[in-house]
């Protein structure tokens, strides 16, 4: 029977953010199906450092009886390989839950053996201490397949991994992993414990416990006298091969090639020593994270107490910094790009968003007068998009810019951000302009093209835009029909003054099925909360220009004073008349596929909106400012945002000018000033929020969310209890680790202040 687990679980694992790979049928290791047969998969470890692609999954689904394995690194598996003692296995699981957190991901292959699945704060090398093992970098485990021993599928008795997301797994650090293994080994019966160097059940690894007074990350290099003295206490009798190798690697890490004699002499103290094998092993050693600290630690555990006159580390006697410390300093330096100042567009921070004229003023006033919680900035954004759609095909600038805008209004839940969308639906319906409105949701790229093909100037208003963006921007896990929406929006945005040639789909014989659109005027207004919006984005979305095509308008007041007046819901007749007049003004603007018909009914000839000399001067000055900022932030992720500022401001100024006088529109000084101020407000807040919120992984995202909570507390700071209440998305352990790292990096500081009680309390402040 062909049971392809990729087909059953692959899409769900991809959606959950898990890396995975194919497992050879009936085995526990990765495999590939080539030329009609299965063979071992060489180079599979690449899957641990990147997400699985849609293309790979599509291929793996075709491989017969393919199992699914999870490459470790971001994911870590705690393997409890106890076969004859279910009670002991249960107690080891309870210990793991107590020390590492209670994970819902428990895999059973052959009971009572089990695998507990966690995620890492930072990937680390696995720990092997049979019958216990911590599977991490360079290792993998089977998630879904037929167990070769039982002949049954692996089970997930609590929650299947495919029903979880990577973010739902508890996080552990390397130090926690070592601590758990050491505690777990103590629980094993004497005959079940691995034969190790340390008779007190301390596992020998490249990274030694923090309790060791000699060892730190920079203590890799040792002195010959200290290493020689320490080796006398590490008895080489009947050591397992792995322990012998570790000591050899530690000697080489501590002394380099100068340690070859010490290793040969130490190895010769064993009856099993073969000098040729010792030489060959020494030549193969290439230690990077193991050295003197390991030697000192093992020797201390066996009674070594170094004489006070012995120098343990050359850094104590050589001038200048320790070589390893210098490497660490370089590794932790902030890259030059990240150290550049965040660009800010100069100008007055305050401007009146309601300082508009004509139909824009009428529409804005109706929105605010009927709102329980008036949101001027958000109402302006929606009104600009709505009028931009009505002006499509009828007006253009001297540089052939059109009135197509993508705007996102950001405010917290319950702040009244959706009211303006309801108003637009109502007034467009009352004015007979309902054909300009797209559906409440863009479900696919082909759906977007079909709607625009029917009515090229069109407005889409979408609630929960952050959720849409989260799916559309996730190229690794979302289906193509969703990610295609954002790609098409990017292309259509730049094609507003030309003909957009729709994509060719395989199997379509009729050429008319290709959706070509003449001068598409797509306007999109979305509303979302800050958390949903910024968590949906990665730095790649900023750098590739996707975000730059949006104007982000963030409310100045999430919870404004409530409007207590009698709120009339009837559309004013004057507003209906103004909107109708606007939709018929300007040049000839009906139809699609200009020039295709012989009668010229689809010909488009938009009116040109000129710019006054005063407005031209303002835009010239804006262009110089943008050029200066682009040069200062060359190569940063903010360049695409800055590069679109002039275009956004020119479009907004054109919409304001046409709204003021559709019959003879001219971009005046006041139009340019207002538009530049609005775009400046949008871009400055956007760049600041990108700096504070956009993260490429969950760890960075959590760090930024904690920093934002502390930043919002201001100079008075925030007590740890209050911080805990505001960061319930973290476990206590995760929160403490983040705070410790932020303090170590000098980003925050803990300050003691006097409370109302007798004892002072610690508060956190941004440095």
Buried (B, 14 or more C-beta within 10 A) or exposed (E): EEBBBBBBBBBBBBBBBBBBBBBBBBBBEBBBBEEEEBEEBEEBBEBBEEBBEBEBBEBBBEBEBBBBBBBBBBBBBBBBBBEEBEEBBBBBBEBBEEBBBEBBBBBBBBEBBBBBBBBBBEBBBBBBBEBBBBBBBEBBBBBBBBBEEEEEBBBBEBEBBBBBBBBBBBBBBBEBBBBBBBBBBEBBEEEBBBEBBBEEBBBBBBBBBEEBEBBBEBBBBBBBBBBBBBBEBBEBEEBEEEBBBBBBBBBBBBBEEEBBEBBBEBBEEBEEBEEEEBBEBBEEBEBEBBBBBBBBBBBBBBEBEBEEEEBBBBBEEEEEEBBBBEBBEEEEEEEEEEEBEEBEBEBEEEBEBBEBBBBBBBBBBBBBBBBEBBBBBBBBBBBBBBBBBBBBBBBBBEEEBBBBBBBBBBBEEEBBBBBBBBBBBBBBEBBEBEEBBBEEEBEBBBBBBEBBBEBBBBBBBBBBBBBBBBBBBBBBBBBEEBBBBBBBBBBBBEBBBEBBEBEEEEEEEEEEEBBBBBBBBBBBBBBBBBBBBBBBBBBBBBBEBBBBBBBBBBBBEBEBEEBEEEEEEEBBEEBBEBBBEBBEBBBBBEBBBBEEEEEEEBBBEBBBBBBBEBBBEBBEEBEEBBEEBBEEBEEBBBBBBBBBBBBBBBBBBBBBBBBBBBEEBBBBBBBBBBBBBBBBBBBBBBBEBBEBBBBEEBBEBBBBBBBBBBBEBEEEBBBBEBBBEBBEEBEEBBBEBBBEBBBEEEBBBEEEEEEEEEEEBEBBBBE
